[in-house]
Each structure stands twice: as C-alpha cells, then as structure tokens.
Amino acid sequence: MAEYQVKSMEARTFTLLAEAAPLGELKYMEWYSFKAALTLADGTSLRVEPKGFWGTTIEVKDQESVLLSFTMHWNGNIVLKSKLGGENRALVLKNQSLMKNTYVLQDKHGQELLTIQPDFKWSTAKHDYAINSTELFETFEARHLLILVAIHCTNYYMAMSAGAVATMVAAT
C-alpha cells in the first residue's frame, strides 16, 4: 500500500504528491469546465476534454489518441475505460460512503484499488485529498496518471451531486 496526497494549490490546480515529492498535476482550463490538462513529473502532458455535443463522456488524450474515457453511469458510478500501459481495463469509481464522503476506485471484479478521501478546507474553499492505494494498484504502470484521472472523476462526481442537490432544493 502507498499513501498519496492531492493538494489544491489554487482553485483550479491539483498537485499529486507522495512524501512531499510532486508526481503530477491536474489543471482545469476554466471554472466549471471538464476540460483540463494533466502533466506528470516525467514531462508527459495530456488533455482531458468532453466528447460530443452533450459532453457526457470525458476523454483523456495524448495528441489525438484516446488513452482513457469515462462517463457517469445511470446508477451514479463513473465507469472508466482505459488503454493505459497497452492494456484494456475497465474501472469503476463510486461513492463508498455518503456520510464520510469517501470514494473508491475498483477493477471490473469489484476489487478495491484506491480509496479517496476529500478534505474540504473552509478557510480557502478548496479540496485536498488523501489517497490510499492497494498493492495491486501499485503494480500499474500508469498509476500516477490514474490517480489524477480518479481525482478528476471525484471532482466530476461531487459537482454532479451538488448540482442534483441544488436542483432538488430549488424545486421545493
């Protein structure tokens, strides 16, 4: 198992750290947008952008090649389809606990790979994250990229949940 932190350096930038060493960055292009740039410590740079008119599927691209895509499923889970490391993988990000606001990334067999615990900082109105990985996850070649994508998915999940709650409150 390994422990990671994701620190919100400014409102739209999230830095992945392990033992205070930067491993990568997720930077949103605009407020309330799913478009983002992913940069890893080795200099790899990727784009995250919605696909199609409605933008319900989000793709992670290296130039024009799609390495990973994800979409929110009808049951509230986010389904990821990955070609990272030359291997096709299906992963699921789900909210494990509404009360604790904990998210988990699982493989297609339901085996837990990551646990993501958001920590909202009221003084700065930013989210930081504590992440714990399993031994299996640590064998993945593109694990740092997957963590950043999982953070993007968690942000997406929380934005959609907040939107749903706001809609229900407005309707009452």
Backbone as a chain_set.jsonl record, in Angstrom:
{"seq": "MAEYQVKSMEARTFTLLAEAAPLGELKYMEWYSFKAALTLADGTSLRVEPKGFWGTTIEVKDQESVLLSFTMHWNGNIVLKSKLGGENRALVLKNQSLMKNTYVLQDKHGQELLTIQPDFKWSTAKHDYAINSTELFETFEARHLLILVAIHCTNYYMAMSAGAVATMVAAT", "coords": {"N": [[0.825, -1.196, 0.0], [0.343, 2.27, -0.653], [0.549, 5.746, 0.181], [-0.863, 8.773, -0.863], [-1.118, 12.288, -1.52], [-3.267, 14.857, -2.61], [-3.054, 18.104, -3.334], [-4.77, 21.147, -3.42], [-3.593, 23.656, -5.097], [-4.296, 26.108, -6.138], [-7.48, 27.417, -7.016], [-8.137, 25.955, -9.359], [-6.149, 24.089, -9.776], [-4.606, 21.028, -9.069], [-2.257, 19.219, -7.286], [-0.461, 16.234, -7.324], [1.06, 14.401, -4.791], [3.638, 12.471, -3.209], [5.036, 11.669, -0.259], [5.773, 14.382, -0.047], [6.934, 14.863, -2.53], [6.427, 16.071, -5.781], [4.337, 14.489, -8.166], [2.655, 14.812, -10.279], [0.171, 16.829, -12.037], [-3.105, 18.186, -12.141], [-4.889, 20.368, -14.006], [-7.499, 22.531, -14.386], [-8.967, 24.137, -17.178], [-10.846, 26.209, -17.199], [-13.222, 27.772, -14.974], [-15.783, 25.665, -13.719], [-15.65, 23.749, -15.756], [-15.048, 20.762, -17.635], [-12.831, 20.437, -19.074], [-9.365, 19.913, -19.008], [-5.841, 19.865, -18.176], [-3.394, 17.379, -17.887], [-0.385, 16.791, -16.307], [2.557, 14.997, -15.913], [5.292, 14.121, -13.699], [7.414, 13.249, -15.245], [7.245, 14.79, -17.487], [5.282, 14.175, -19.307], [2.393, 15.163, -21.01], [-1.058, 15.543, -21.123], [-4.411, 15.847, -22.462], [-7.651, 16.536, -21.156], [-10.919, 16.23, -22.071], [-14.386, 16.908, -22.799], [-16.489, 14.78, -24.814], [-18.345, 14.976, -27.801], [-21.634, 16.465, -28.402], [-23.261, 16.739, -26.037], [-21.379, 16.198, -24.133], [-21.133, 14.12, -22.255], [-19.412, 12.02, -22.048], [-16.095, 11.843, -21.055], [-12.829, 12.323, -22.243], [-9.406, 11.291, -22.101], [-6.623, 12.393, -23.654], [-3.714, 11.838, -25.645], [-2.182, 13.756, -27.744], [-4.05, 13.075, -30.49], [-4.859, 10.583, -29.824], [-6.929, 8.518, -27.902], [-6.547, 7.663, -24.631], [-7.924, 6.994, -22.375], [-11.26, 6.921, -21.217], [-14.214, 8.2, -19.627], [-17.434, 7.967, -18.108], [-20.461, 8.981, -16.474], [-22.468, 6.594, -15.039], [-25.874, 5.381, -15.101], [-26.482, 4.522, -12.516], [-25.049, 6.095, -10.817], [-22.369, 5.54, -10.54], [-19.051, 6.065, -11.827], [-17.805, 5.029, -14.816], [-14.815, 3.888, -16.068], [-12.846, 3.473, -18.951], [-9.917, 2.175, -19.932], [-6.861, 2.367, -21.797], [-4.352, 2.47, -20.994], [-0.882, 1.816, -20.601], [-0.882, -0.075, -22.583], [-2.826, -1.937, -22.109], [-6.144, -3.038, -21.988], [-8.508, -1.894, -19.736], [-11.225, -1.981, -17.465], [-12.638, 0.129, -15.164], [-14.158, 1.278, -12.107], [-15.413, 4.078, -10.46], [-16.773, 4.873, -7.426], [-19.02, 6.24, -4.986], [-18.323, 5.434, -1.837], [-19.237, 5.946, 0.704], [-21.707, 8.037, 1.736], [-21.974, 9.528, 4.073], [-19.36, 9.779, 5.044], [-18.18, 10.739, 2.827], [-16.471, 9.293, 1.051], [-14.619, 7.895, -1.603], [-14.121, 5.187, -3.911], [-11.954, 3.448, -6.121], [-12.371, 0.806, -8.241], [-11.588, -2.389, -9.75], [-12.884, -4.271, -12.594], [-13.831, -6.536, -11.363], [-14.646, -5.798, -8.908], [-12.671, -5.44, -7.061], [-10.97, -3.475, -4.768], [-8.949, -0.672, -5.546], [-8.069, 1.96, -5.078], [-8.594, 4.304, -2.426], [-10.251, 7.258, -1.882], [-10.277, 10.173, -0.095], [-11.852, 13.079, 0.258], [-11.027, 16.344, 1.522], [-12.385, 19.106, 2.551], [-11.385, 22.414, 2.685], [-12.456, 24.896, 4.546], [-11.504, 27.474, 5.048], [-10.159, 28.234, 2.762], [-11.79, 27.435, 0.75], [-11.266, 25.154, -0.818], [-10.552, 21.848, -2.085], [-8.627, 19.246, -0.732], [-7.054, 16.038, -0.988], [-6.794, 12.792, 0.449], [-5.226, 9.825, -0.334], [-5.244, 6.344, -0.571], [-3.639, 3.5, -1.746], [-3.811, 0.136, -3.092], [-1.784, -2.871, -3.025], [-2.021, -4.149, -5.498], [-2.793, -1.997, -7.179], [-0.438, -0.52, -7.127], [1.16, -1.925, -8.865], [0.466, -1.09, -11.36], [1.454, 0.427, -14.349], [0.852, 3.072, -15.188], [0.049, 4.426, -12.856], [0.188, 6.944, -11.501], [-0.945, 8.712, -13.305], [-3.487, 7.558, -13.432], [-4.369, 8.099, -10.837], [-4.616, 10.902, -10.901], [-6.625, 11.105, -12.848], [-8.648, 9.798, -11.449], [-9.045, 11.684, -9.448], [-10.047, 13.784, -10.996], [-12.426, 12.529, -11.782], [-13.63, 12.258, -9.26], [-13.985, 14.952, -8.588], [-15.784, 15.57, -10.635], [-17.909, 13.872, -9.932], [-18.611, 14.983, -7.435], [-19.378, 17.542, -8.274], [-21.585, 16.97, -9.904], [-23.268, 15.793, -8.001], [-23.656, 17.94, -6.253], [-24.983, 19.655, -7.972], [-27.342, 18.208, -8.403], [-28.456, 18.216, -5.828], [-28.826, 20.971, -5.474], [-30.747, 21.423, -7.425], [-32.898, 19.921, -6.428], [-33.396, 21.302, -4.048], [-34.118, 23.806, -5.037], [-36.481, 23.147, -6.282], [-38.247, 22.773, -4.244]], "CA": [[0.0, 0.0, 0.0], [1.035, 3.557, -0.672], [-0.283, 6.895, 0.506], [-0.648, 9.947, -1.707], [-1.921, 13.464, -1.211], [-3.51, 15.789, -3.7], [-3.234, 19.43, -2.744], [-5.318, 22.175, -4.293], [-2.649, 24.776, -5.0], [-5.165, 27.244, -6.376], [-8.832, 26.893, -7.204], [-8.29, 25.043, -10.5], [-4.948, 23.264, -9.933], [-4.437, 19.984, -8.069], [-0.932, 18.603, -7.405], [-0.315, 14.912, -6.724], [2.298, 14.303, -4.015], [3.942, 11.307, -2.377], [6.13, 12.085, 0.635], [6.054, 15.776, -0.407], [7.519, 14.954, -3.879], [5.378, 16.204, -6.807], [4.28, 13.409, -9.151], [1.844, 15.229, -11.418], [-0.733, 17.952, -11.806], [-4.371, 18.299, -12.857], [-5.215, 21.793, -14.053], [-8.696, 22.829, -15.166], [-8.761, 25.301, -18.053], [-11.782, 27.273, -16.831], [-14.149, 27.444, -13.902], [-16.956, 24.857, -14.061], [-15.396, 23.076, -17.029], [-14.425, 19.454, -17.516], [-11.568, 20.484, -19.813], [-8.227, 20.029, -18.094], [-4.541, 19.368, -18.631], [-2.7, 16.508, -16.944], [1.058, 16.799, -16.517], [3.249, 14.102, -14.983], [6.638, 14.555, -13.319], [8.352, 12.932, -16.328], [7.019, 15.72, -18.585], [4.138, 13.75, -20.108], [1.288, 16.108, -20.951], [-2.27, 15.005, -21.738], [-5.606, 16.699, -22.413], [-8.917, 15.958, -20.721], [-11.967, 17.037, -22.684], [-15.66, 16.233, -23.061], [-16.684, 14.311, -26.178], [-19.693, 15.089, -28.341], [-22.458, 17.644, -28.161], [-23.68, 16.824, -24.648], [-20.19, 16.116, -23.293], [-21.331, 13.203, -21.138], [-18.223, 11.187, -21.971], [-14.875, 12.64, -20.939], [-11.7, 11.57, -22.783], [-8.033, 11.688, -21.814], [-5.957, 12.224, -24.947], [-2.318, 12.143, -25.941], [-2.381, 14.248, -29.106], [-5.408, 12.698, -30.884], [-5.094, 9.216, -29.364], [-7.671, 8.428, -26.646], [-5.936, 6.689, -23.724], [-8.862, 6.657, -21.322], [-12.506, 7.688, -21.248], [-15.1, 7.88, -18.52], [-18.782, 8.519, -18.155], [-21.253, 8.659, -15.299], [-23.457, 5.567, -15.324], [-27.187, 5.706, -14.555], [-26.565, 4.198, -11.08], [-24.23, 7.04, -10.062], [-20.95, 5.202, -10.624], [-18.334, 6.54, -13.008], [-17.166, 3.89, -15.474], [-13.607, 4.274, -16.806], [-12.303, 2.506, -19.894], [-8.524, 2.592, -20.061], [-5.914, 1.671, -22.668], [-3.048, 2.86, -20.467], [0.072, 0.722, -20.474], [-1.14, -1.06, -23.621], [-3.736, -2.95, -21.591], [-7.525, -2.588, -21.833], [-9.005, -2.075, -18.372], [-12.469, -1.339, -17.072], [-12.571, 0.515, -13.755], [-15.358, 1.958, -11.626], [-15.269, 4.961, -9.301], [-18.074, 5.003, -6.779], [-19.072, 6.838, -3.663], [-18.404, 4.326, -0.897], [-19.971, 6.352, 1.898], [-22.215, 9.404, 1.668], [-21.74, 10.221, 5.334], [-17.938, 10.083, 5.171], [-17.742, 11.305, 1.557], [-15.325, 8.504, 0.629], [-14.746, 7.337, -2.944], [-13.223, 4.073, -4.177], [-11.731, 3.019, -7.493], [-12.35, -0.657, -8.251], [-11.46, -3.018, -11.057], [-14.164, -4.816, -13.062], [-14.23, -7.624, -10.476], [-15.026, -5.209, -7.63], [-11.526, -5.373, -6.161], [-10.61, -2.091, -4.471], [-7.614, -0.252, -5.963], [-7.779, 3.245, -4.424], [-9.592, 4.96, -1.587], [-10.046, 8.709, -1.99], [-10.977, 10.882, 0.972], [-11.765, 14.538, 0.112], [-10.948, 17.16, 2.727], [-12.714, 20.47, 2.158], [-10.804, 23.451, 3.537], [-13.391, 26.017, 4.575], [-10.808, 28.764, 5.052], [-9.72, 28.58, 1.396], [-12.815, 26.898, -0.154], [-10.592, 24.238, -1.733], [-10.488, 20.438, -1.69], [-7.425, 18.424, -0.773], [-7.452, 14.632, -0.967], [-5.899, 11.762, 0.967], [-5.439, 8.655, -1.188], [-4.556, 5.11, -0.205], [-3.691, 2.53, -2.835], [-3.549, -1.259, -2.746], [-0.586, -3.441, -3.655], [-2.344, -4.377, -6.909], [-2.727, -0.717, -7.883], [0.961, -0.104, -7.227], [1.8, -2.633, -9.986], [0.051, -0.456, -12.615], [2.486, 1.287, -14.93], [0.397, 4.466, -15.274], [-0.716, 4.665, -11.632], [0.09, 8.369, -11.153], [-1.946, 9.267, -14.215], [-4.792, 7.054, -12.987], [-4.769, 8.838, -9.625], [-5.082, 12.228, -11.331], [-7.917, 10.905, -13.502], [-9.597, 9.492, -10.376], [-9.365, 12.964, -8.801], [-10.95, 14.466, -11.931], [-13.715, 11.841, -11.651], [-14.191, 12.609, -7.956], [-14.467, 16.333, -8.736], [-16.956, 15.448, -11.507], [-18.947, 13.261, -9.112], [-19.061, 15.955, -6.429], [-20.069, 18.628, -8.98], [-22.892, 16.455, -10.316], [-24.064, 15.608, -6.786], [-24.015, 19.271, -5.777], [-25.988, 20.151, -8.908], [-28.591, 17.489, -8.14], [-28.984, 18.721, -4.562], [-29.293, 22.342, -5.71], [-31.991, 21.314, -8.206], [-33.957, 19.457, -5.523], [-33.706, 22.391, -3.109], [-34.821, 24.855, -5.791], [-37.807, 22.655, -6.643], [-39.132, 22.735, -3.066]], "C": [[0.859, 1.245, 0.0], [0.03, 4.651, -0.319], [0.133, 8.069, -0.363], [-1.493, 11.083, -1.155], [-2.114, 14.229, -2.513], [-3.85, 17.106, -3.035], [-3.773, 20.381, -3.801], [-4.453, 23.414, -4.121], [-3.33, 26.116, -5.251], [-6.499, 26.637, -6.772], [-8.947, 25.852, -8.318], [-7.097, 24.119, -10.702], [-4.793, 22.318, -8.757], [-3.104, 19.289, -8.314], [-0.895, 17.296, -6.637], [1.052, 14.815, -6.07], [2.406, 12.943, -3.334], [5.175, 11.688, -1.575], [6.676, 13.454, 0.236], [6.714, 15.947, -1.776], [6.394, 15.051, -4.907], [5.488, 15.104, -7.87], [3.486, 13.789, -10.386], [0.885, 16.329, -11.018], [-1.959, 17.832, -12.702], [-4.75, 19.77, -12.823], [-6.408, 22.002, -14.978], [-8.474, 24.119, -15.947], [-9.613, 26.497, -17.63], [-12.581, 26.821, -15.618], [-15.301, 26.63, -14.468], [-16.831, 24.192, -15.433], [-14.784, 21.716, -16.753], [-13.125, 19.39, -18.318], [-10.423, 20.718, -18.839], [-6.964, 19.56, -18.796], [-3.959, 18.519, -17.51], [-1.228, 16.535, -17.294], [1.694, 15.911, -15.467], [4.67, 14.601, -14.752], [7.657, 14.277, -14.423], [8.168, 13.823, -17.558], [5.87, 15.336, -19.499], [2.993, 14.728, -19.901], [0.111, 15.551, -21.746], [-3.41, 15.997, -21.592], [-6.8, 15.886, -21.929], [-10.004, 16.846, -21.305], [-13.239, 16.229, -22.909], [-15.765, 15.866, -24.538], [-18.134, 14.532, -26.584], [-20.432, 16.334, -27.893], [-22.817, 17.812, -26.693], [-22.511, 16.72, -23.686], [-20.318, 15.176, -22.118], [-20.188, 12.199, -20.986], [-17.007, 12.103, -21.961], [-13.721, 11.767, -21.42], [-10.37, 12.166, -22.328], [-7.238, 11.35, -23.063], [-4.483, 12.593, -24.891], [-2.301, 12.485, -27.418], [-3.823, 13.918, -29.49], [-5.791, 11.299, -30.425], [-5.793, 9.22, -28.003], [-7.064, 7.301, -25.806], [-6.915, 6.165, -22.687], [-10.117, 7.485, -21.527], [-13.338, 7.296, -20.038], [-16.433, 8.59, -18.682], [-19.522, 8.136, -16.879], [-22.363, 7.703, -15.726], [-24.773, 5.951, -14.661], [-27.293, 5.454, -13.053], [-25.685, 5.104, -10.218], [-22.752, 6.716, -10.05], [-20.339, 5.817, -11.877], [-17.544, 5.361, -13.563], [-16.01, 4.413, -16.326], [-13.195, 3.132, -17.728], [-10.912, 2.988, -20.261], [-7.756, 1.722, -21.038], [-4.488, 1.979, -22.213], [-2.146, 1.643, -20.308], [-0.149, -0.375, -21.496], [-2.115, -2.145, -23.203], [-5.134, -2.35, -21.458], [-7.998, -2.921, -20.421], [-10.343, -1.377, -18.226], [-12.387, -1.104, -15.574], [-13.853, 1.245, -13.385], [-14.981, 2.818, -10.428], [-16.657, 5.127, -8.705], [-17.921, 5.669, -5.422], [-19.307, 5.706, -2.683], [-19.275, 4.68, 0.299], [-20.401, 7.808, 1.774], [-21.886, 10.188, 2.932], [-20.275, 10.63, 5.487], [-17.364, 10.702, 3.905], [-16.467, 10.62, 1.054], [-15.612, 7.874, -0.727], [-13.747, 6.197, -3.102], [-13.143, 3.835, -5.682], [-11.562, 1.509, -7.438], [-12.095, -1.168, -9.665], [-12.807, -3.648, -11.414], [-14.68, -5.969, -12.201], [-14.651, -7.105, -9.093], [-13.897, -5.122, -6.623], [-11.09, -3.912, -6.0], [-9.158, -1.808, -4.854], [-7.161, 1.012, -5.232], [-8.929, 3.62, -3.509], [-9.254, 6.441, -1.596], [-10.915, 9.393, -0.94], [-10.809, 12.386, 0.762], [-11.726, 15.232, 1.468], [-11.171, 18.603, 2.302], [-12.147, 21.448, 3.171], [-11.705, 24.689, 3.484], [-12.69, 27.368, 4.469], [-10.383, 29.207, 3.652], [-10.728, 28.146, 0.336], [-12.203, 25.998, -1.224], [-10.633, 22.823, -1.171], [-9.059, 19.933, -1.768], [-7.921, 16.986, -0.682], [-6.366, 13.782, -0.329], [-6.24, 10.488, 0.201], [-4.607, 7.493, -0.669], [-4.728, 4.121, -1.346], [-3.425, 1.129, -2.302], [-2.259, -1.713, -3.431], [-0.821, -3.69, -5.139], [-2.234, -3.086, -7.709], [-1.285, -0.278, -8.088], [1.721, -0.845, -8.334], [1.452, -1.991, -11.333], [1.128, 0.52, -13.083], [2.092, 2.765, -14.882], [-0.378, 4.884, -14.025], [-0.835, 6.144, -11.267], [-0.927, 9.071, -12.04], [-3.345, 8.817, -13.797], [-5.276, 7.77, -11.722], [-5.303, 10.212, -10.009], [-6.43, 12.138, -12.036], [-8.987, 10.591, -12.454], [-9.986, 10.764, -9.615], [-10.302, 13.774, -9.687], [-12.344, 13.856, -11.829], [-14.395, 12.187, -10.333], [-14.732, 14.034, -7.985], [-15.755, 16.356, -9.563], [-18.141, 14.918, -10.7], [-19.508, 14.277, -8.117], [-19.804, 17.12, -7.08], [-21.469, 18.19, -9.4], [-23.805, 16.285, -9.106], [-24.537, 16.955, -6.246], [-25.102, 19.89, -6.668], [-27.346, 19.507, -8.676], [-29.24, 17.995, -6.857], [-29.548, 20.132, -4.746], [-30.608, 22.338, -6.483], [-33.141, 20.879, -7.316], [-34.365, 20.557, -4.55], [-34.503, 23.489, -3.81], [-36.245, 24.446, -6.124], [-38.773, 22.663, -5.452], [-39.608, 24.099, -2.651]], "O": [[1.949, 1.275, 0.57], [-1.177, 4.493, -0.502], [1.319, 8.323, -0.572], [-2.455, 10.863, -0.419], [-1.249, 14.244, -3.388], [-4.811, 17.207, -2.272], [-3.288, 20.413, -4.933], [-4.565, 24.132, -3.127], [-2.977, 27.129, -4.647], [-6.606, 25.413, -6.849], [-9.78, 24.95, -8.225], [-7.036, 23.423, -11.716], [-4.84, 22.734, -7.599], [-2.844, 18.819, -9.422], [-1.246, 17.242, -5.458], [2.074, 15.104, -6.693], [1.405, 12.345, -2.938], [6.227, 11.991, -2.138], [7.889, 13.659, 0.188], [7.029, 17.075, -2.155], [5.496, 14.209, -4.914], [6.566, 14.826, -8.396], [3.628, 13.156, -11.433], [0.787, 16.715, -9.853], [-1.865, 17.431, -13.862], [-4.914, 20.353, -11.751], [-6.356, 21.703, -16.171], [-7.873, 25.068, -15.445], [-9.17, 27.644, -17.692], [-12.61, 25.637, -15.281], [-15.747, 26.884, -15.587], [-17.809, 24.093, -16.174], [-14.084, 21.532, -15.757], [-12.401, 18.398, -18.247], [-10.488, 21.587, -17.97], [-7.012, 18.944, -19.86], [-4.021, 18.888, -16.337], [-0.859, 16.327, -18.45], [1.414, 16.046, -14.276], [5.186, 15.409, -15.524], [8.657, 14.986, -14.531], [8.856, 13.638, -18.562], [5.515, 16.109, -20.389], [2.66, 15.08, -18.769], [0.265, 15.138, -22.895], [-3.39, 16.87, -20.724], [-6.939, 14.706, -22.251], [-10.022, 18.055, -21.074], [-13.188, 15.028, -23.174], [-15.209, 16.545, -25.401], [-19.047, 14.298, -25.791], [-19.925, 17.141, -27.114], [-22.694, 18.911, -26.151], [-22.636, 17.118, -22.528], [-19.686, 15.393, -21.083], [-20.018, 11.601, -19.924], [-16.908, 13.028, -22.767], [-13.637, 10.596, -21.048], [-10.23, 13.382, -22.19], [-7.175, 10.196, -23.487], [-4.071, 13.52, -24.193], [-2.396, 11.592, -28.26], [-4.745, 14.442, -28.865], [-6.931, 10.875, -30.618], [-5.312, 9.846, -27.059], [-7.064, 6.139, -26.213], [-6.771, 5.052, -22.183], [-10.039, 8.632, -21.965], [-13.189, 6.202, -19.493], [-16.539, 9.65, -19.298], [-19.245, 7.099, -16.278], [-23.105, 7.982, -16.668], [-24.78, 6.773, -13.745], [-28.1, 6.093, -12.377], [-25.589, 4.896, -9.008], [-21.95, 7.531, -9.595], [-21.033, 6.058, -12.864], [-16.719, 4.77, -12.867], [-16.199, 5.267, -17.191], [-13.196, 1.967, -17.329], [-10.744, 4.068, -20.827], [-7.959, 0.51, -21.109], [-3.533, 1.771, -22.961], [-2.604, 0.568, -19.922], [0.335, -1.492, -21.314], [-2.221, -3.171, -23.875], [-5.295, -1.274, -20.88], [-7.906, -4.062, -19.968], [-10.563, -0.309, -18.798], [-12.1, -2.023, -14.807], [-14.55, 1.768, -14.254], [-14.318, 2.355, -9.5], [-17.604, 5.481, -9.407], [-16.855, 5.66, -4.807], [-20.369, 5.085, -2.691], [-19.969, 3.823, 0.846], [-19.562, 8.706, 1.713], [-21.558, 11.373, 2.867], [-19.983, 11.709, 6.003], [-16.213, 11.14, 3.888], [-15.503, 11.288, 0.677], [-16.713, 7.381, -0.972], [-12.667, 6.22, -2.513], [-14.122, 3.996, -6.41], [-10.73, 0.99, -6.694], [-12.354, -0.473, -10.647], [-13.758, -3.572, -10.636], [-15.85, -6.337, -12.304], [-14.975, -7.898, -8.209], [-14.121, -4.773, -5.464], [-10.872, -3.208, -6.986], [-8.255, -2.584, -4.54], [-6.006, 1.118, -4.819], [-10.086, 3.298, -3.777], [-8.113, 6.831, -1.35], [-12.132, 9.212, -0.907], [-9.742, 12.927, 1.053], [-12.32, 14.761, 2.438], [-10.272, 19.249, 1.763], [-12.397, 21.328, 4.37], [-11.709, 25.428, 2.5], [-13.223, 28.301, 3.867], [-10.26, 30.402, 3.382], [-10.553, 28.448, -0.845], [-12.576, 26.073, -2.395], [-10.735, 22.617, 0.039], [-8.363, 20.166, -2.756], [-9.079, 16.746, -0.339], [-5.175, 14.014, -0.535], [-7.409, 10.114, 0.1], [-3.423, 7.641, -0.369], [-5.834, 3.931, -1.851], [-2.887, 0.955, -1.209], [-1.722, -1.025, -4.299], [0.075, -3.467, -5.954], [-1.651, -3.073, -8.792], [-0.954, 0.284, -9.132], [2.819, -0.429, -8.703], [2.076, -2.313, -12.344], [1.639, 1.327, -12.307], [2.924, 3.616, -14.564], [-1.36, 5.619, -14.126], [-1.88, 6.559, -10.765], [-1.682, 9.925, -11.575], [-4.283, 9.614, -13.81], [-6.473, 8.013, -11.568], [-6.336, 10.64, -9.493], [-7.288, 13.001, -11.844], [-10.115, 11.071, -12.563], [-11.132, 10.903, -9.186], [-11.248, 14.386, -9.192], [-13.336, 14.583, -11.792], [-15.609, 12.388, -10.297], [-15.817, 14.298, -7.465], [-16.699, 17.074, -9.233], [-19.245, 15.458, -10.78], [-20.723, 14.414, -7.973], [-20.761, 17.637, -6.503], [-22.428, 18.951, -9.266], [-24.992, 16.601, -9.179], [-25.687, 17.091, -5.829], [-26.015, 20.558, -6.183], [-28.378, 20.175, -8.744], [-30.456, 18.182, -6.813], [-30.621, 20.447, -4.232], [-31.485, 23.162, -6.221], [-34.247, 21.408, -7.432], [-35.551, 20.724, -4.262], [-35.449, 24.035, -3.243], [-37.126, 25.299, -6.238], [-39.987, 22.57, -5.639], [-40.355, 24.223, -1.681]]}, "num_chains": 1, "name": "protein.A"}
